[in-house]
Amino acid sequence: MQKKPFISVIVSFFNEEELLPRCVDSICRQCCSDFEVVLINDGSTDNSLDIVNKQIEGFNNFKVLSIKNVGLAEARNIGLQHATGEYITFLDADDAFQLNALNSFTDEAKQHKPDLIICDYSLLSGDGKTELPTKWYTEYSQIETTEEFIKVFYQKRTIETVWGKLFKADIAKSIVFKKGLWFEDRPYFVEFILKAKTITFIPKKLLKIYCRKSSITRRVLGEKRITDCHLIFLEELSILKKYKKSQLFNYGAFKTALGYLIDNYLIQIIDKDEIKNYSEICNRYQSLLDSYKKKIKQENQKMKLKDKLLISALSMPNYIGWNLSNSFFKILKRKRLNSIRTIKNL
């Protein structure tokens, strides 16, 4: 009977013939050997599949599954079904592992046997020439349980992606990614940390994350982004209710959603001249802001004074128009605006 691998790496790709080789090469070069790779070809119409098949010739720890195009969430769900490792990690097709990534994950997992491991990462421009700072909190060194971590997760707005993490497989397989939505990582990750018990951290940059022009953060603001941010928020409230954690963490979910509302407003300022259906986007934004405010009342959620003032400020376009409101936010949120602009311009 063939021994099961310790780690399963899940990579989904769709028309990534230019960047997928970099990703796969970073996996092939790993110092560690006790792992498998589940590659999901999500209906690619370019040469991605042919390229990767040639690249992995001679390696017996790769599985390549070709499916019709179903989107990232469902492709990952299929990857989870086919993963056989004790632990699972995800890697996007346009990103890469550092040379010692899987070895570091393996050593940490075998030593402490946690349900979840989180590592630091390098955030790079598309060409890899510019690196942006990432946030690695000192509190991590004191945290051993997910019960402790989730408090920091909501207080600090910790990174919510599934890459840069190693998940205990039995828990990971019991959760599914929400199909058809952007930002599907967040509800998956929230549910995982609610089901998990133990956690450890590796304060090393084990991944290279590249900011591409086609990434969601850098795209011109559209209706899907602002709509899906709201739908993900509602999904998160549902998950917290499912695990009877609403009373403890609903405020964190509302606070996070407010952060997304602010970010989308600021992206609107940056992208204004490029948004073709600008008035429709603005109307949709205000409609979802109204839905957010109604949800506060429905949940009887207490918000802090600063939150209430920000919500009122986001409603200003209804009274003074978008131009004046935008001028106000350029001053109020100058630092955050510049941060978003930096990422979009990489």
Secondary structure as the mmCIF struct_conf table of DSSP 4:
data_model
#
loop_
_struct_conf.conf_type_id
_struct_conf.id
_struct_conf.beg_label_comp_id
_struct_conf.beg_label_asym_id
_struct_conf.beg_label_seq_id
_struct_conf.end_label_comp_id
_struct_conf.end_label_asym_id
_struct_conf.end_label_seq_id
HELX_LH_PP_P HELX_LH_PP_P1 GLN A 2 PRO A 5
BEND BEND1 PHE A 6 PHE A 6
STRN STRN1 ILE A 7 PHE A 13
BEND BEND2 PHE A 14 ASN A 15
TURN_TY1_P TURN_TY1_P1 GLU A 17 LEU A 19
HELX_RH_AL_P HELX_RH_AL_P1 LEU A 20 CYS A 28
TURN_TY1_P TURN_TY1_P2 ARG A 29 ARG A 29
BEND BEND3 CYS A 31 CYS A 31
BEND BEND4 ASP A 34 ASP A 34
STRN STRN2 PHE A 35 ASP A 42
BEND BEND5 GLY A 43 GLY A 43
BEND BEND6 ASP A 46 ASN A 47
HELX_RH_AL_P HELX_RH_AL_P2 SER A 48 GLN A 55
TURN_TY1_P TURN_TY1_P3 ILE A 56 GLY A 58
BEND BEND7 ASN A 60 ASN A 61
STRN STRN3 PHE A 62 ILE A 67
HELX_RH_AL_P HELX_RH_AL_P3 LEU A 72 HIS A 82
BEND BEND8 GLY A 85 GLU A 86
STRN STRN4 TYR A 87 PHE A 90
TURN_TY1_P TURN_TY1_P4 ALA A 93 ASP A 94
STRN STRN5 ALA A 96 PHE A 97
TURN_TY1_P TURN_TY1_P5 LEU A 99 ASN A 100
HELX_RH_AL_P HELX_RH_AL_P4 ALA A 101 HIS A 112
BEND BEND9 ASP A 115 ASP A 115
STRN STRN6 LEU A 116 SER A 125
TURN_TY1_P TURN_TY1_P6 GLY A 126 ASP A 127
BEND BEND10 GLY A 128 GLY A 128
STRN STRN7 GLU A 131 LEU A 132
HELX_RH_3T_P HELX_RH_3T_P1 THR A 138 GLN A 142
STRN STRN8 THR A 145 THR A 145
HELX_RH_AL_P HELX_RH_AL_P5 THR A 146 LYS A 156
TURN_TY1_P TURN_TY1_P7 ARG A 157 ARG A 157
BEND BEND11 VAL A 162 VAL A 162
STRN STRN9 TRP A 163 TRP A 163
TURN_TY1_P TURN_TY1_P8 GLY A 164 GLY A 164
STRN STRN10 LYS A 165 LYS A 168
HELX_RH_AL_P HELX_RH_AL_P6 ALA A 169 ALA A 172
TURN_TY1_P TURN_TY1_P9 LYS A 173 SER A 174
HELX_LH_PP_P HELX_LH_PP_P2 PHE A 177 LYS A 178
TURN_TY1_P TURN_TY1_P10 LYS A 179 GLY A 180
TURN_TY1_P TURN_TY1_P11 TRP A 182 GLU A 184
HELX_RH_AL_P HELX_RH_AL_P7 ASP A 185 LYS A 195
STRN STRN11 THR A 198 THR A 198
STRN STRN12 ILE A 199 CYS A 211
TURN_TY1_P TURN_TY1_P12 LYS A 213 SER A 214
BEND BEND12 SER A 215 SER A 215
HELX_RH_3T_P HELX_RH_3T_P2 ILE A 216 ARG A 218
BEND BEND13 ARG A 219 ARG A 219
HELX_LH_PP_P HELX_LH_PP_P3 VAL A 220 LEU A 221
HELX_RH_AL_P HELX_RH_AL_P8 GLU A 223 LYS A 242
TURN_TY1_P TURN_TY1_P13 TYR A 243 LYS A 244
HELX_RH_AL_P HELX_RH_AL_P9 SER A 246 ASP A 271
HELX_RH_3T_P HELX_RH_3T_P3 LYS A 272 GLU A 274
TURN_TY1_P TURN_TY1_P14 LYS A 276 ASN A 277
HELX_RH_AL_P HELX_RH_AL_P10 TYR A 278 GLN A 298
TURN_TY1_P TURN_TY1_P15 GLU A 299 ASN A 300
HELX_RH_AL_P HELX_RH_AL_P11 LEU A 305 LEU A 314
TURN_TY1_P TURN_TY1_P16 SER A 315 MET A 316
HELX_RH_AL_P HELX_RH_AL_P12 PRO A 317 ILE A 320
HELX_RH_AL_P HELX_RH_AL_P13 TRP A 322 LEU A 332
TURN_TY1_P TURN_TY1_P17 LYS A 333 LYS A 333
HELX_RH_AL_P HELX_RH_AL_P14 ARG A 334 LYS A 344
TURN_TY1_P TURN_TY1_P18 ASN A 345 ASN A 345
#
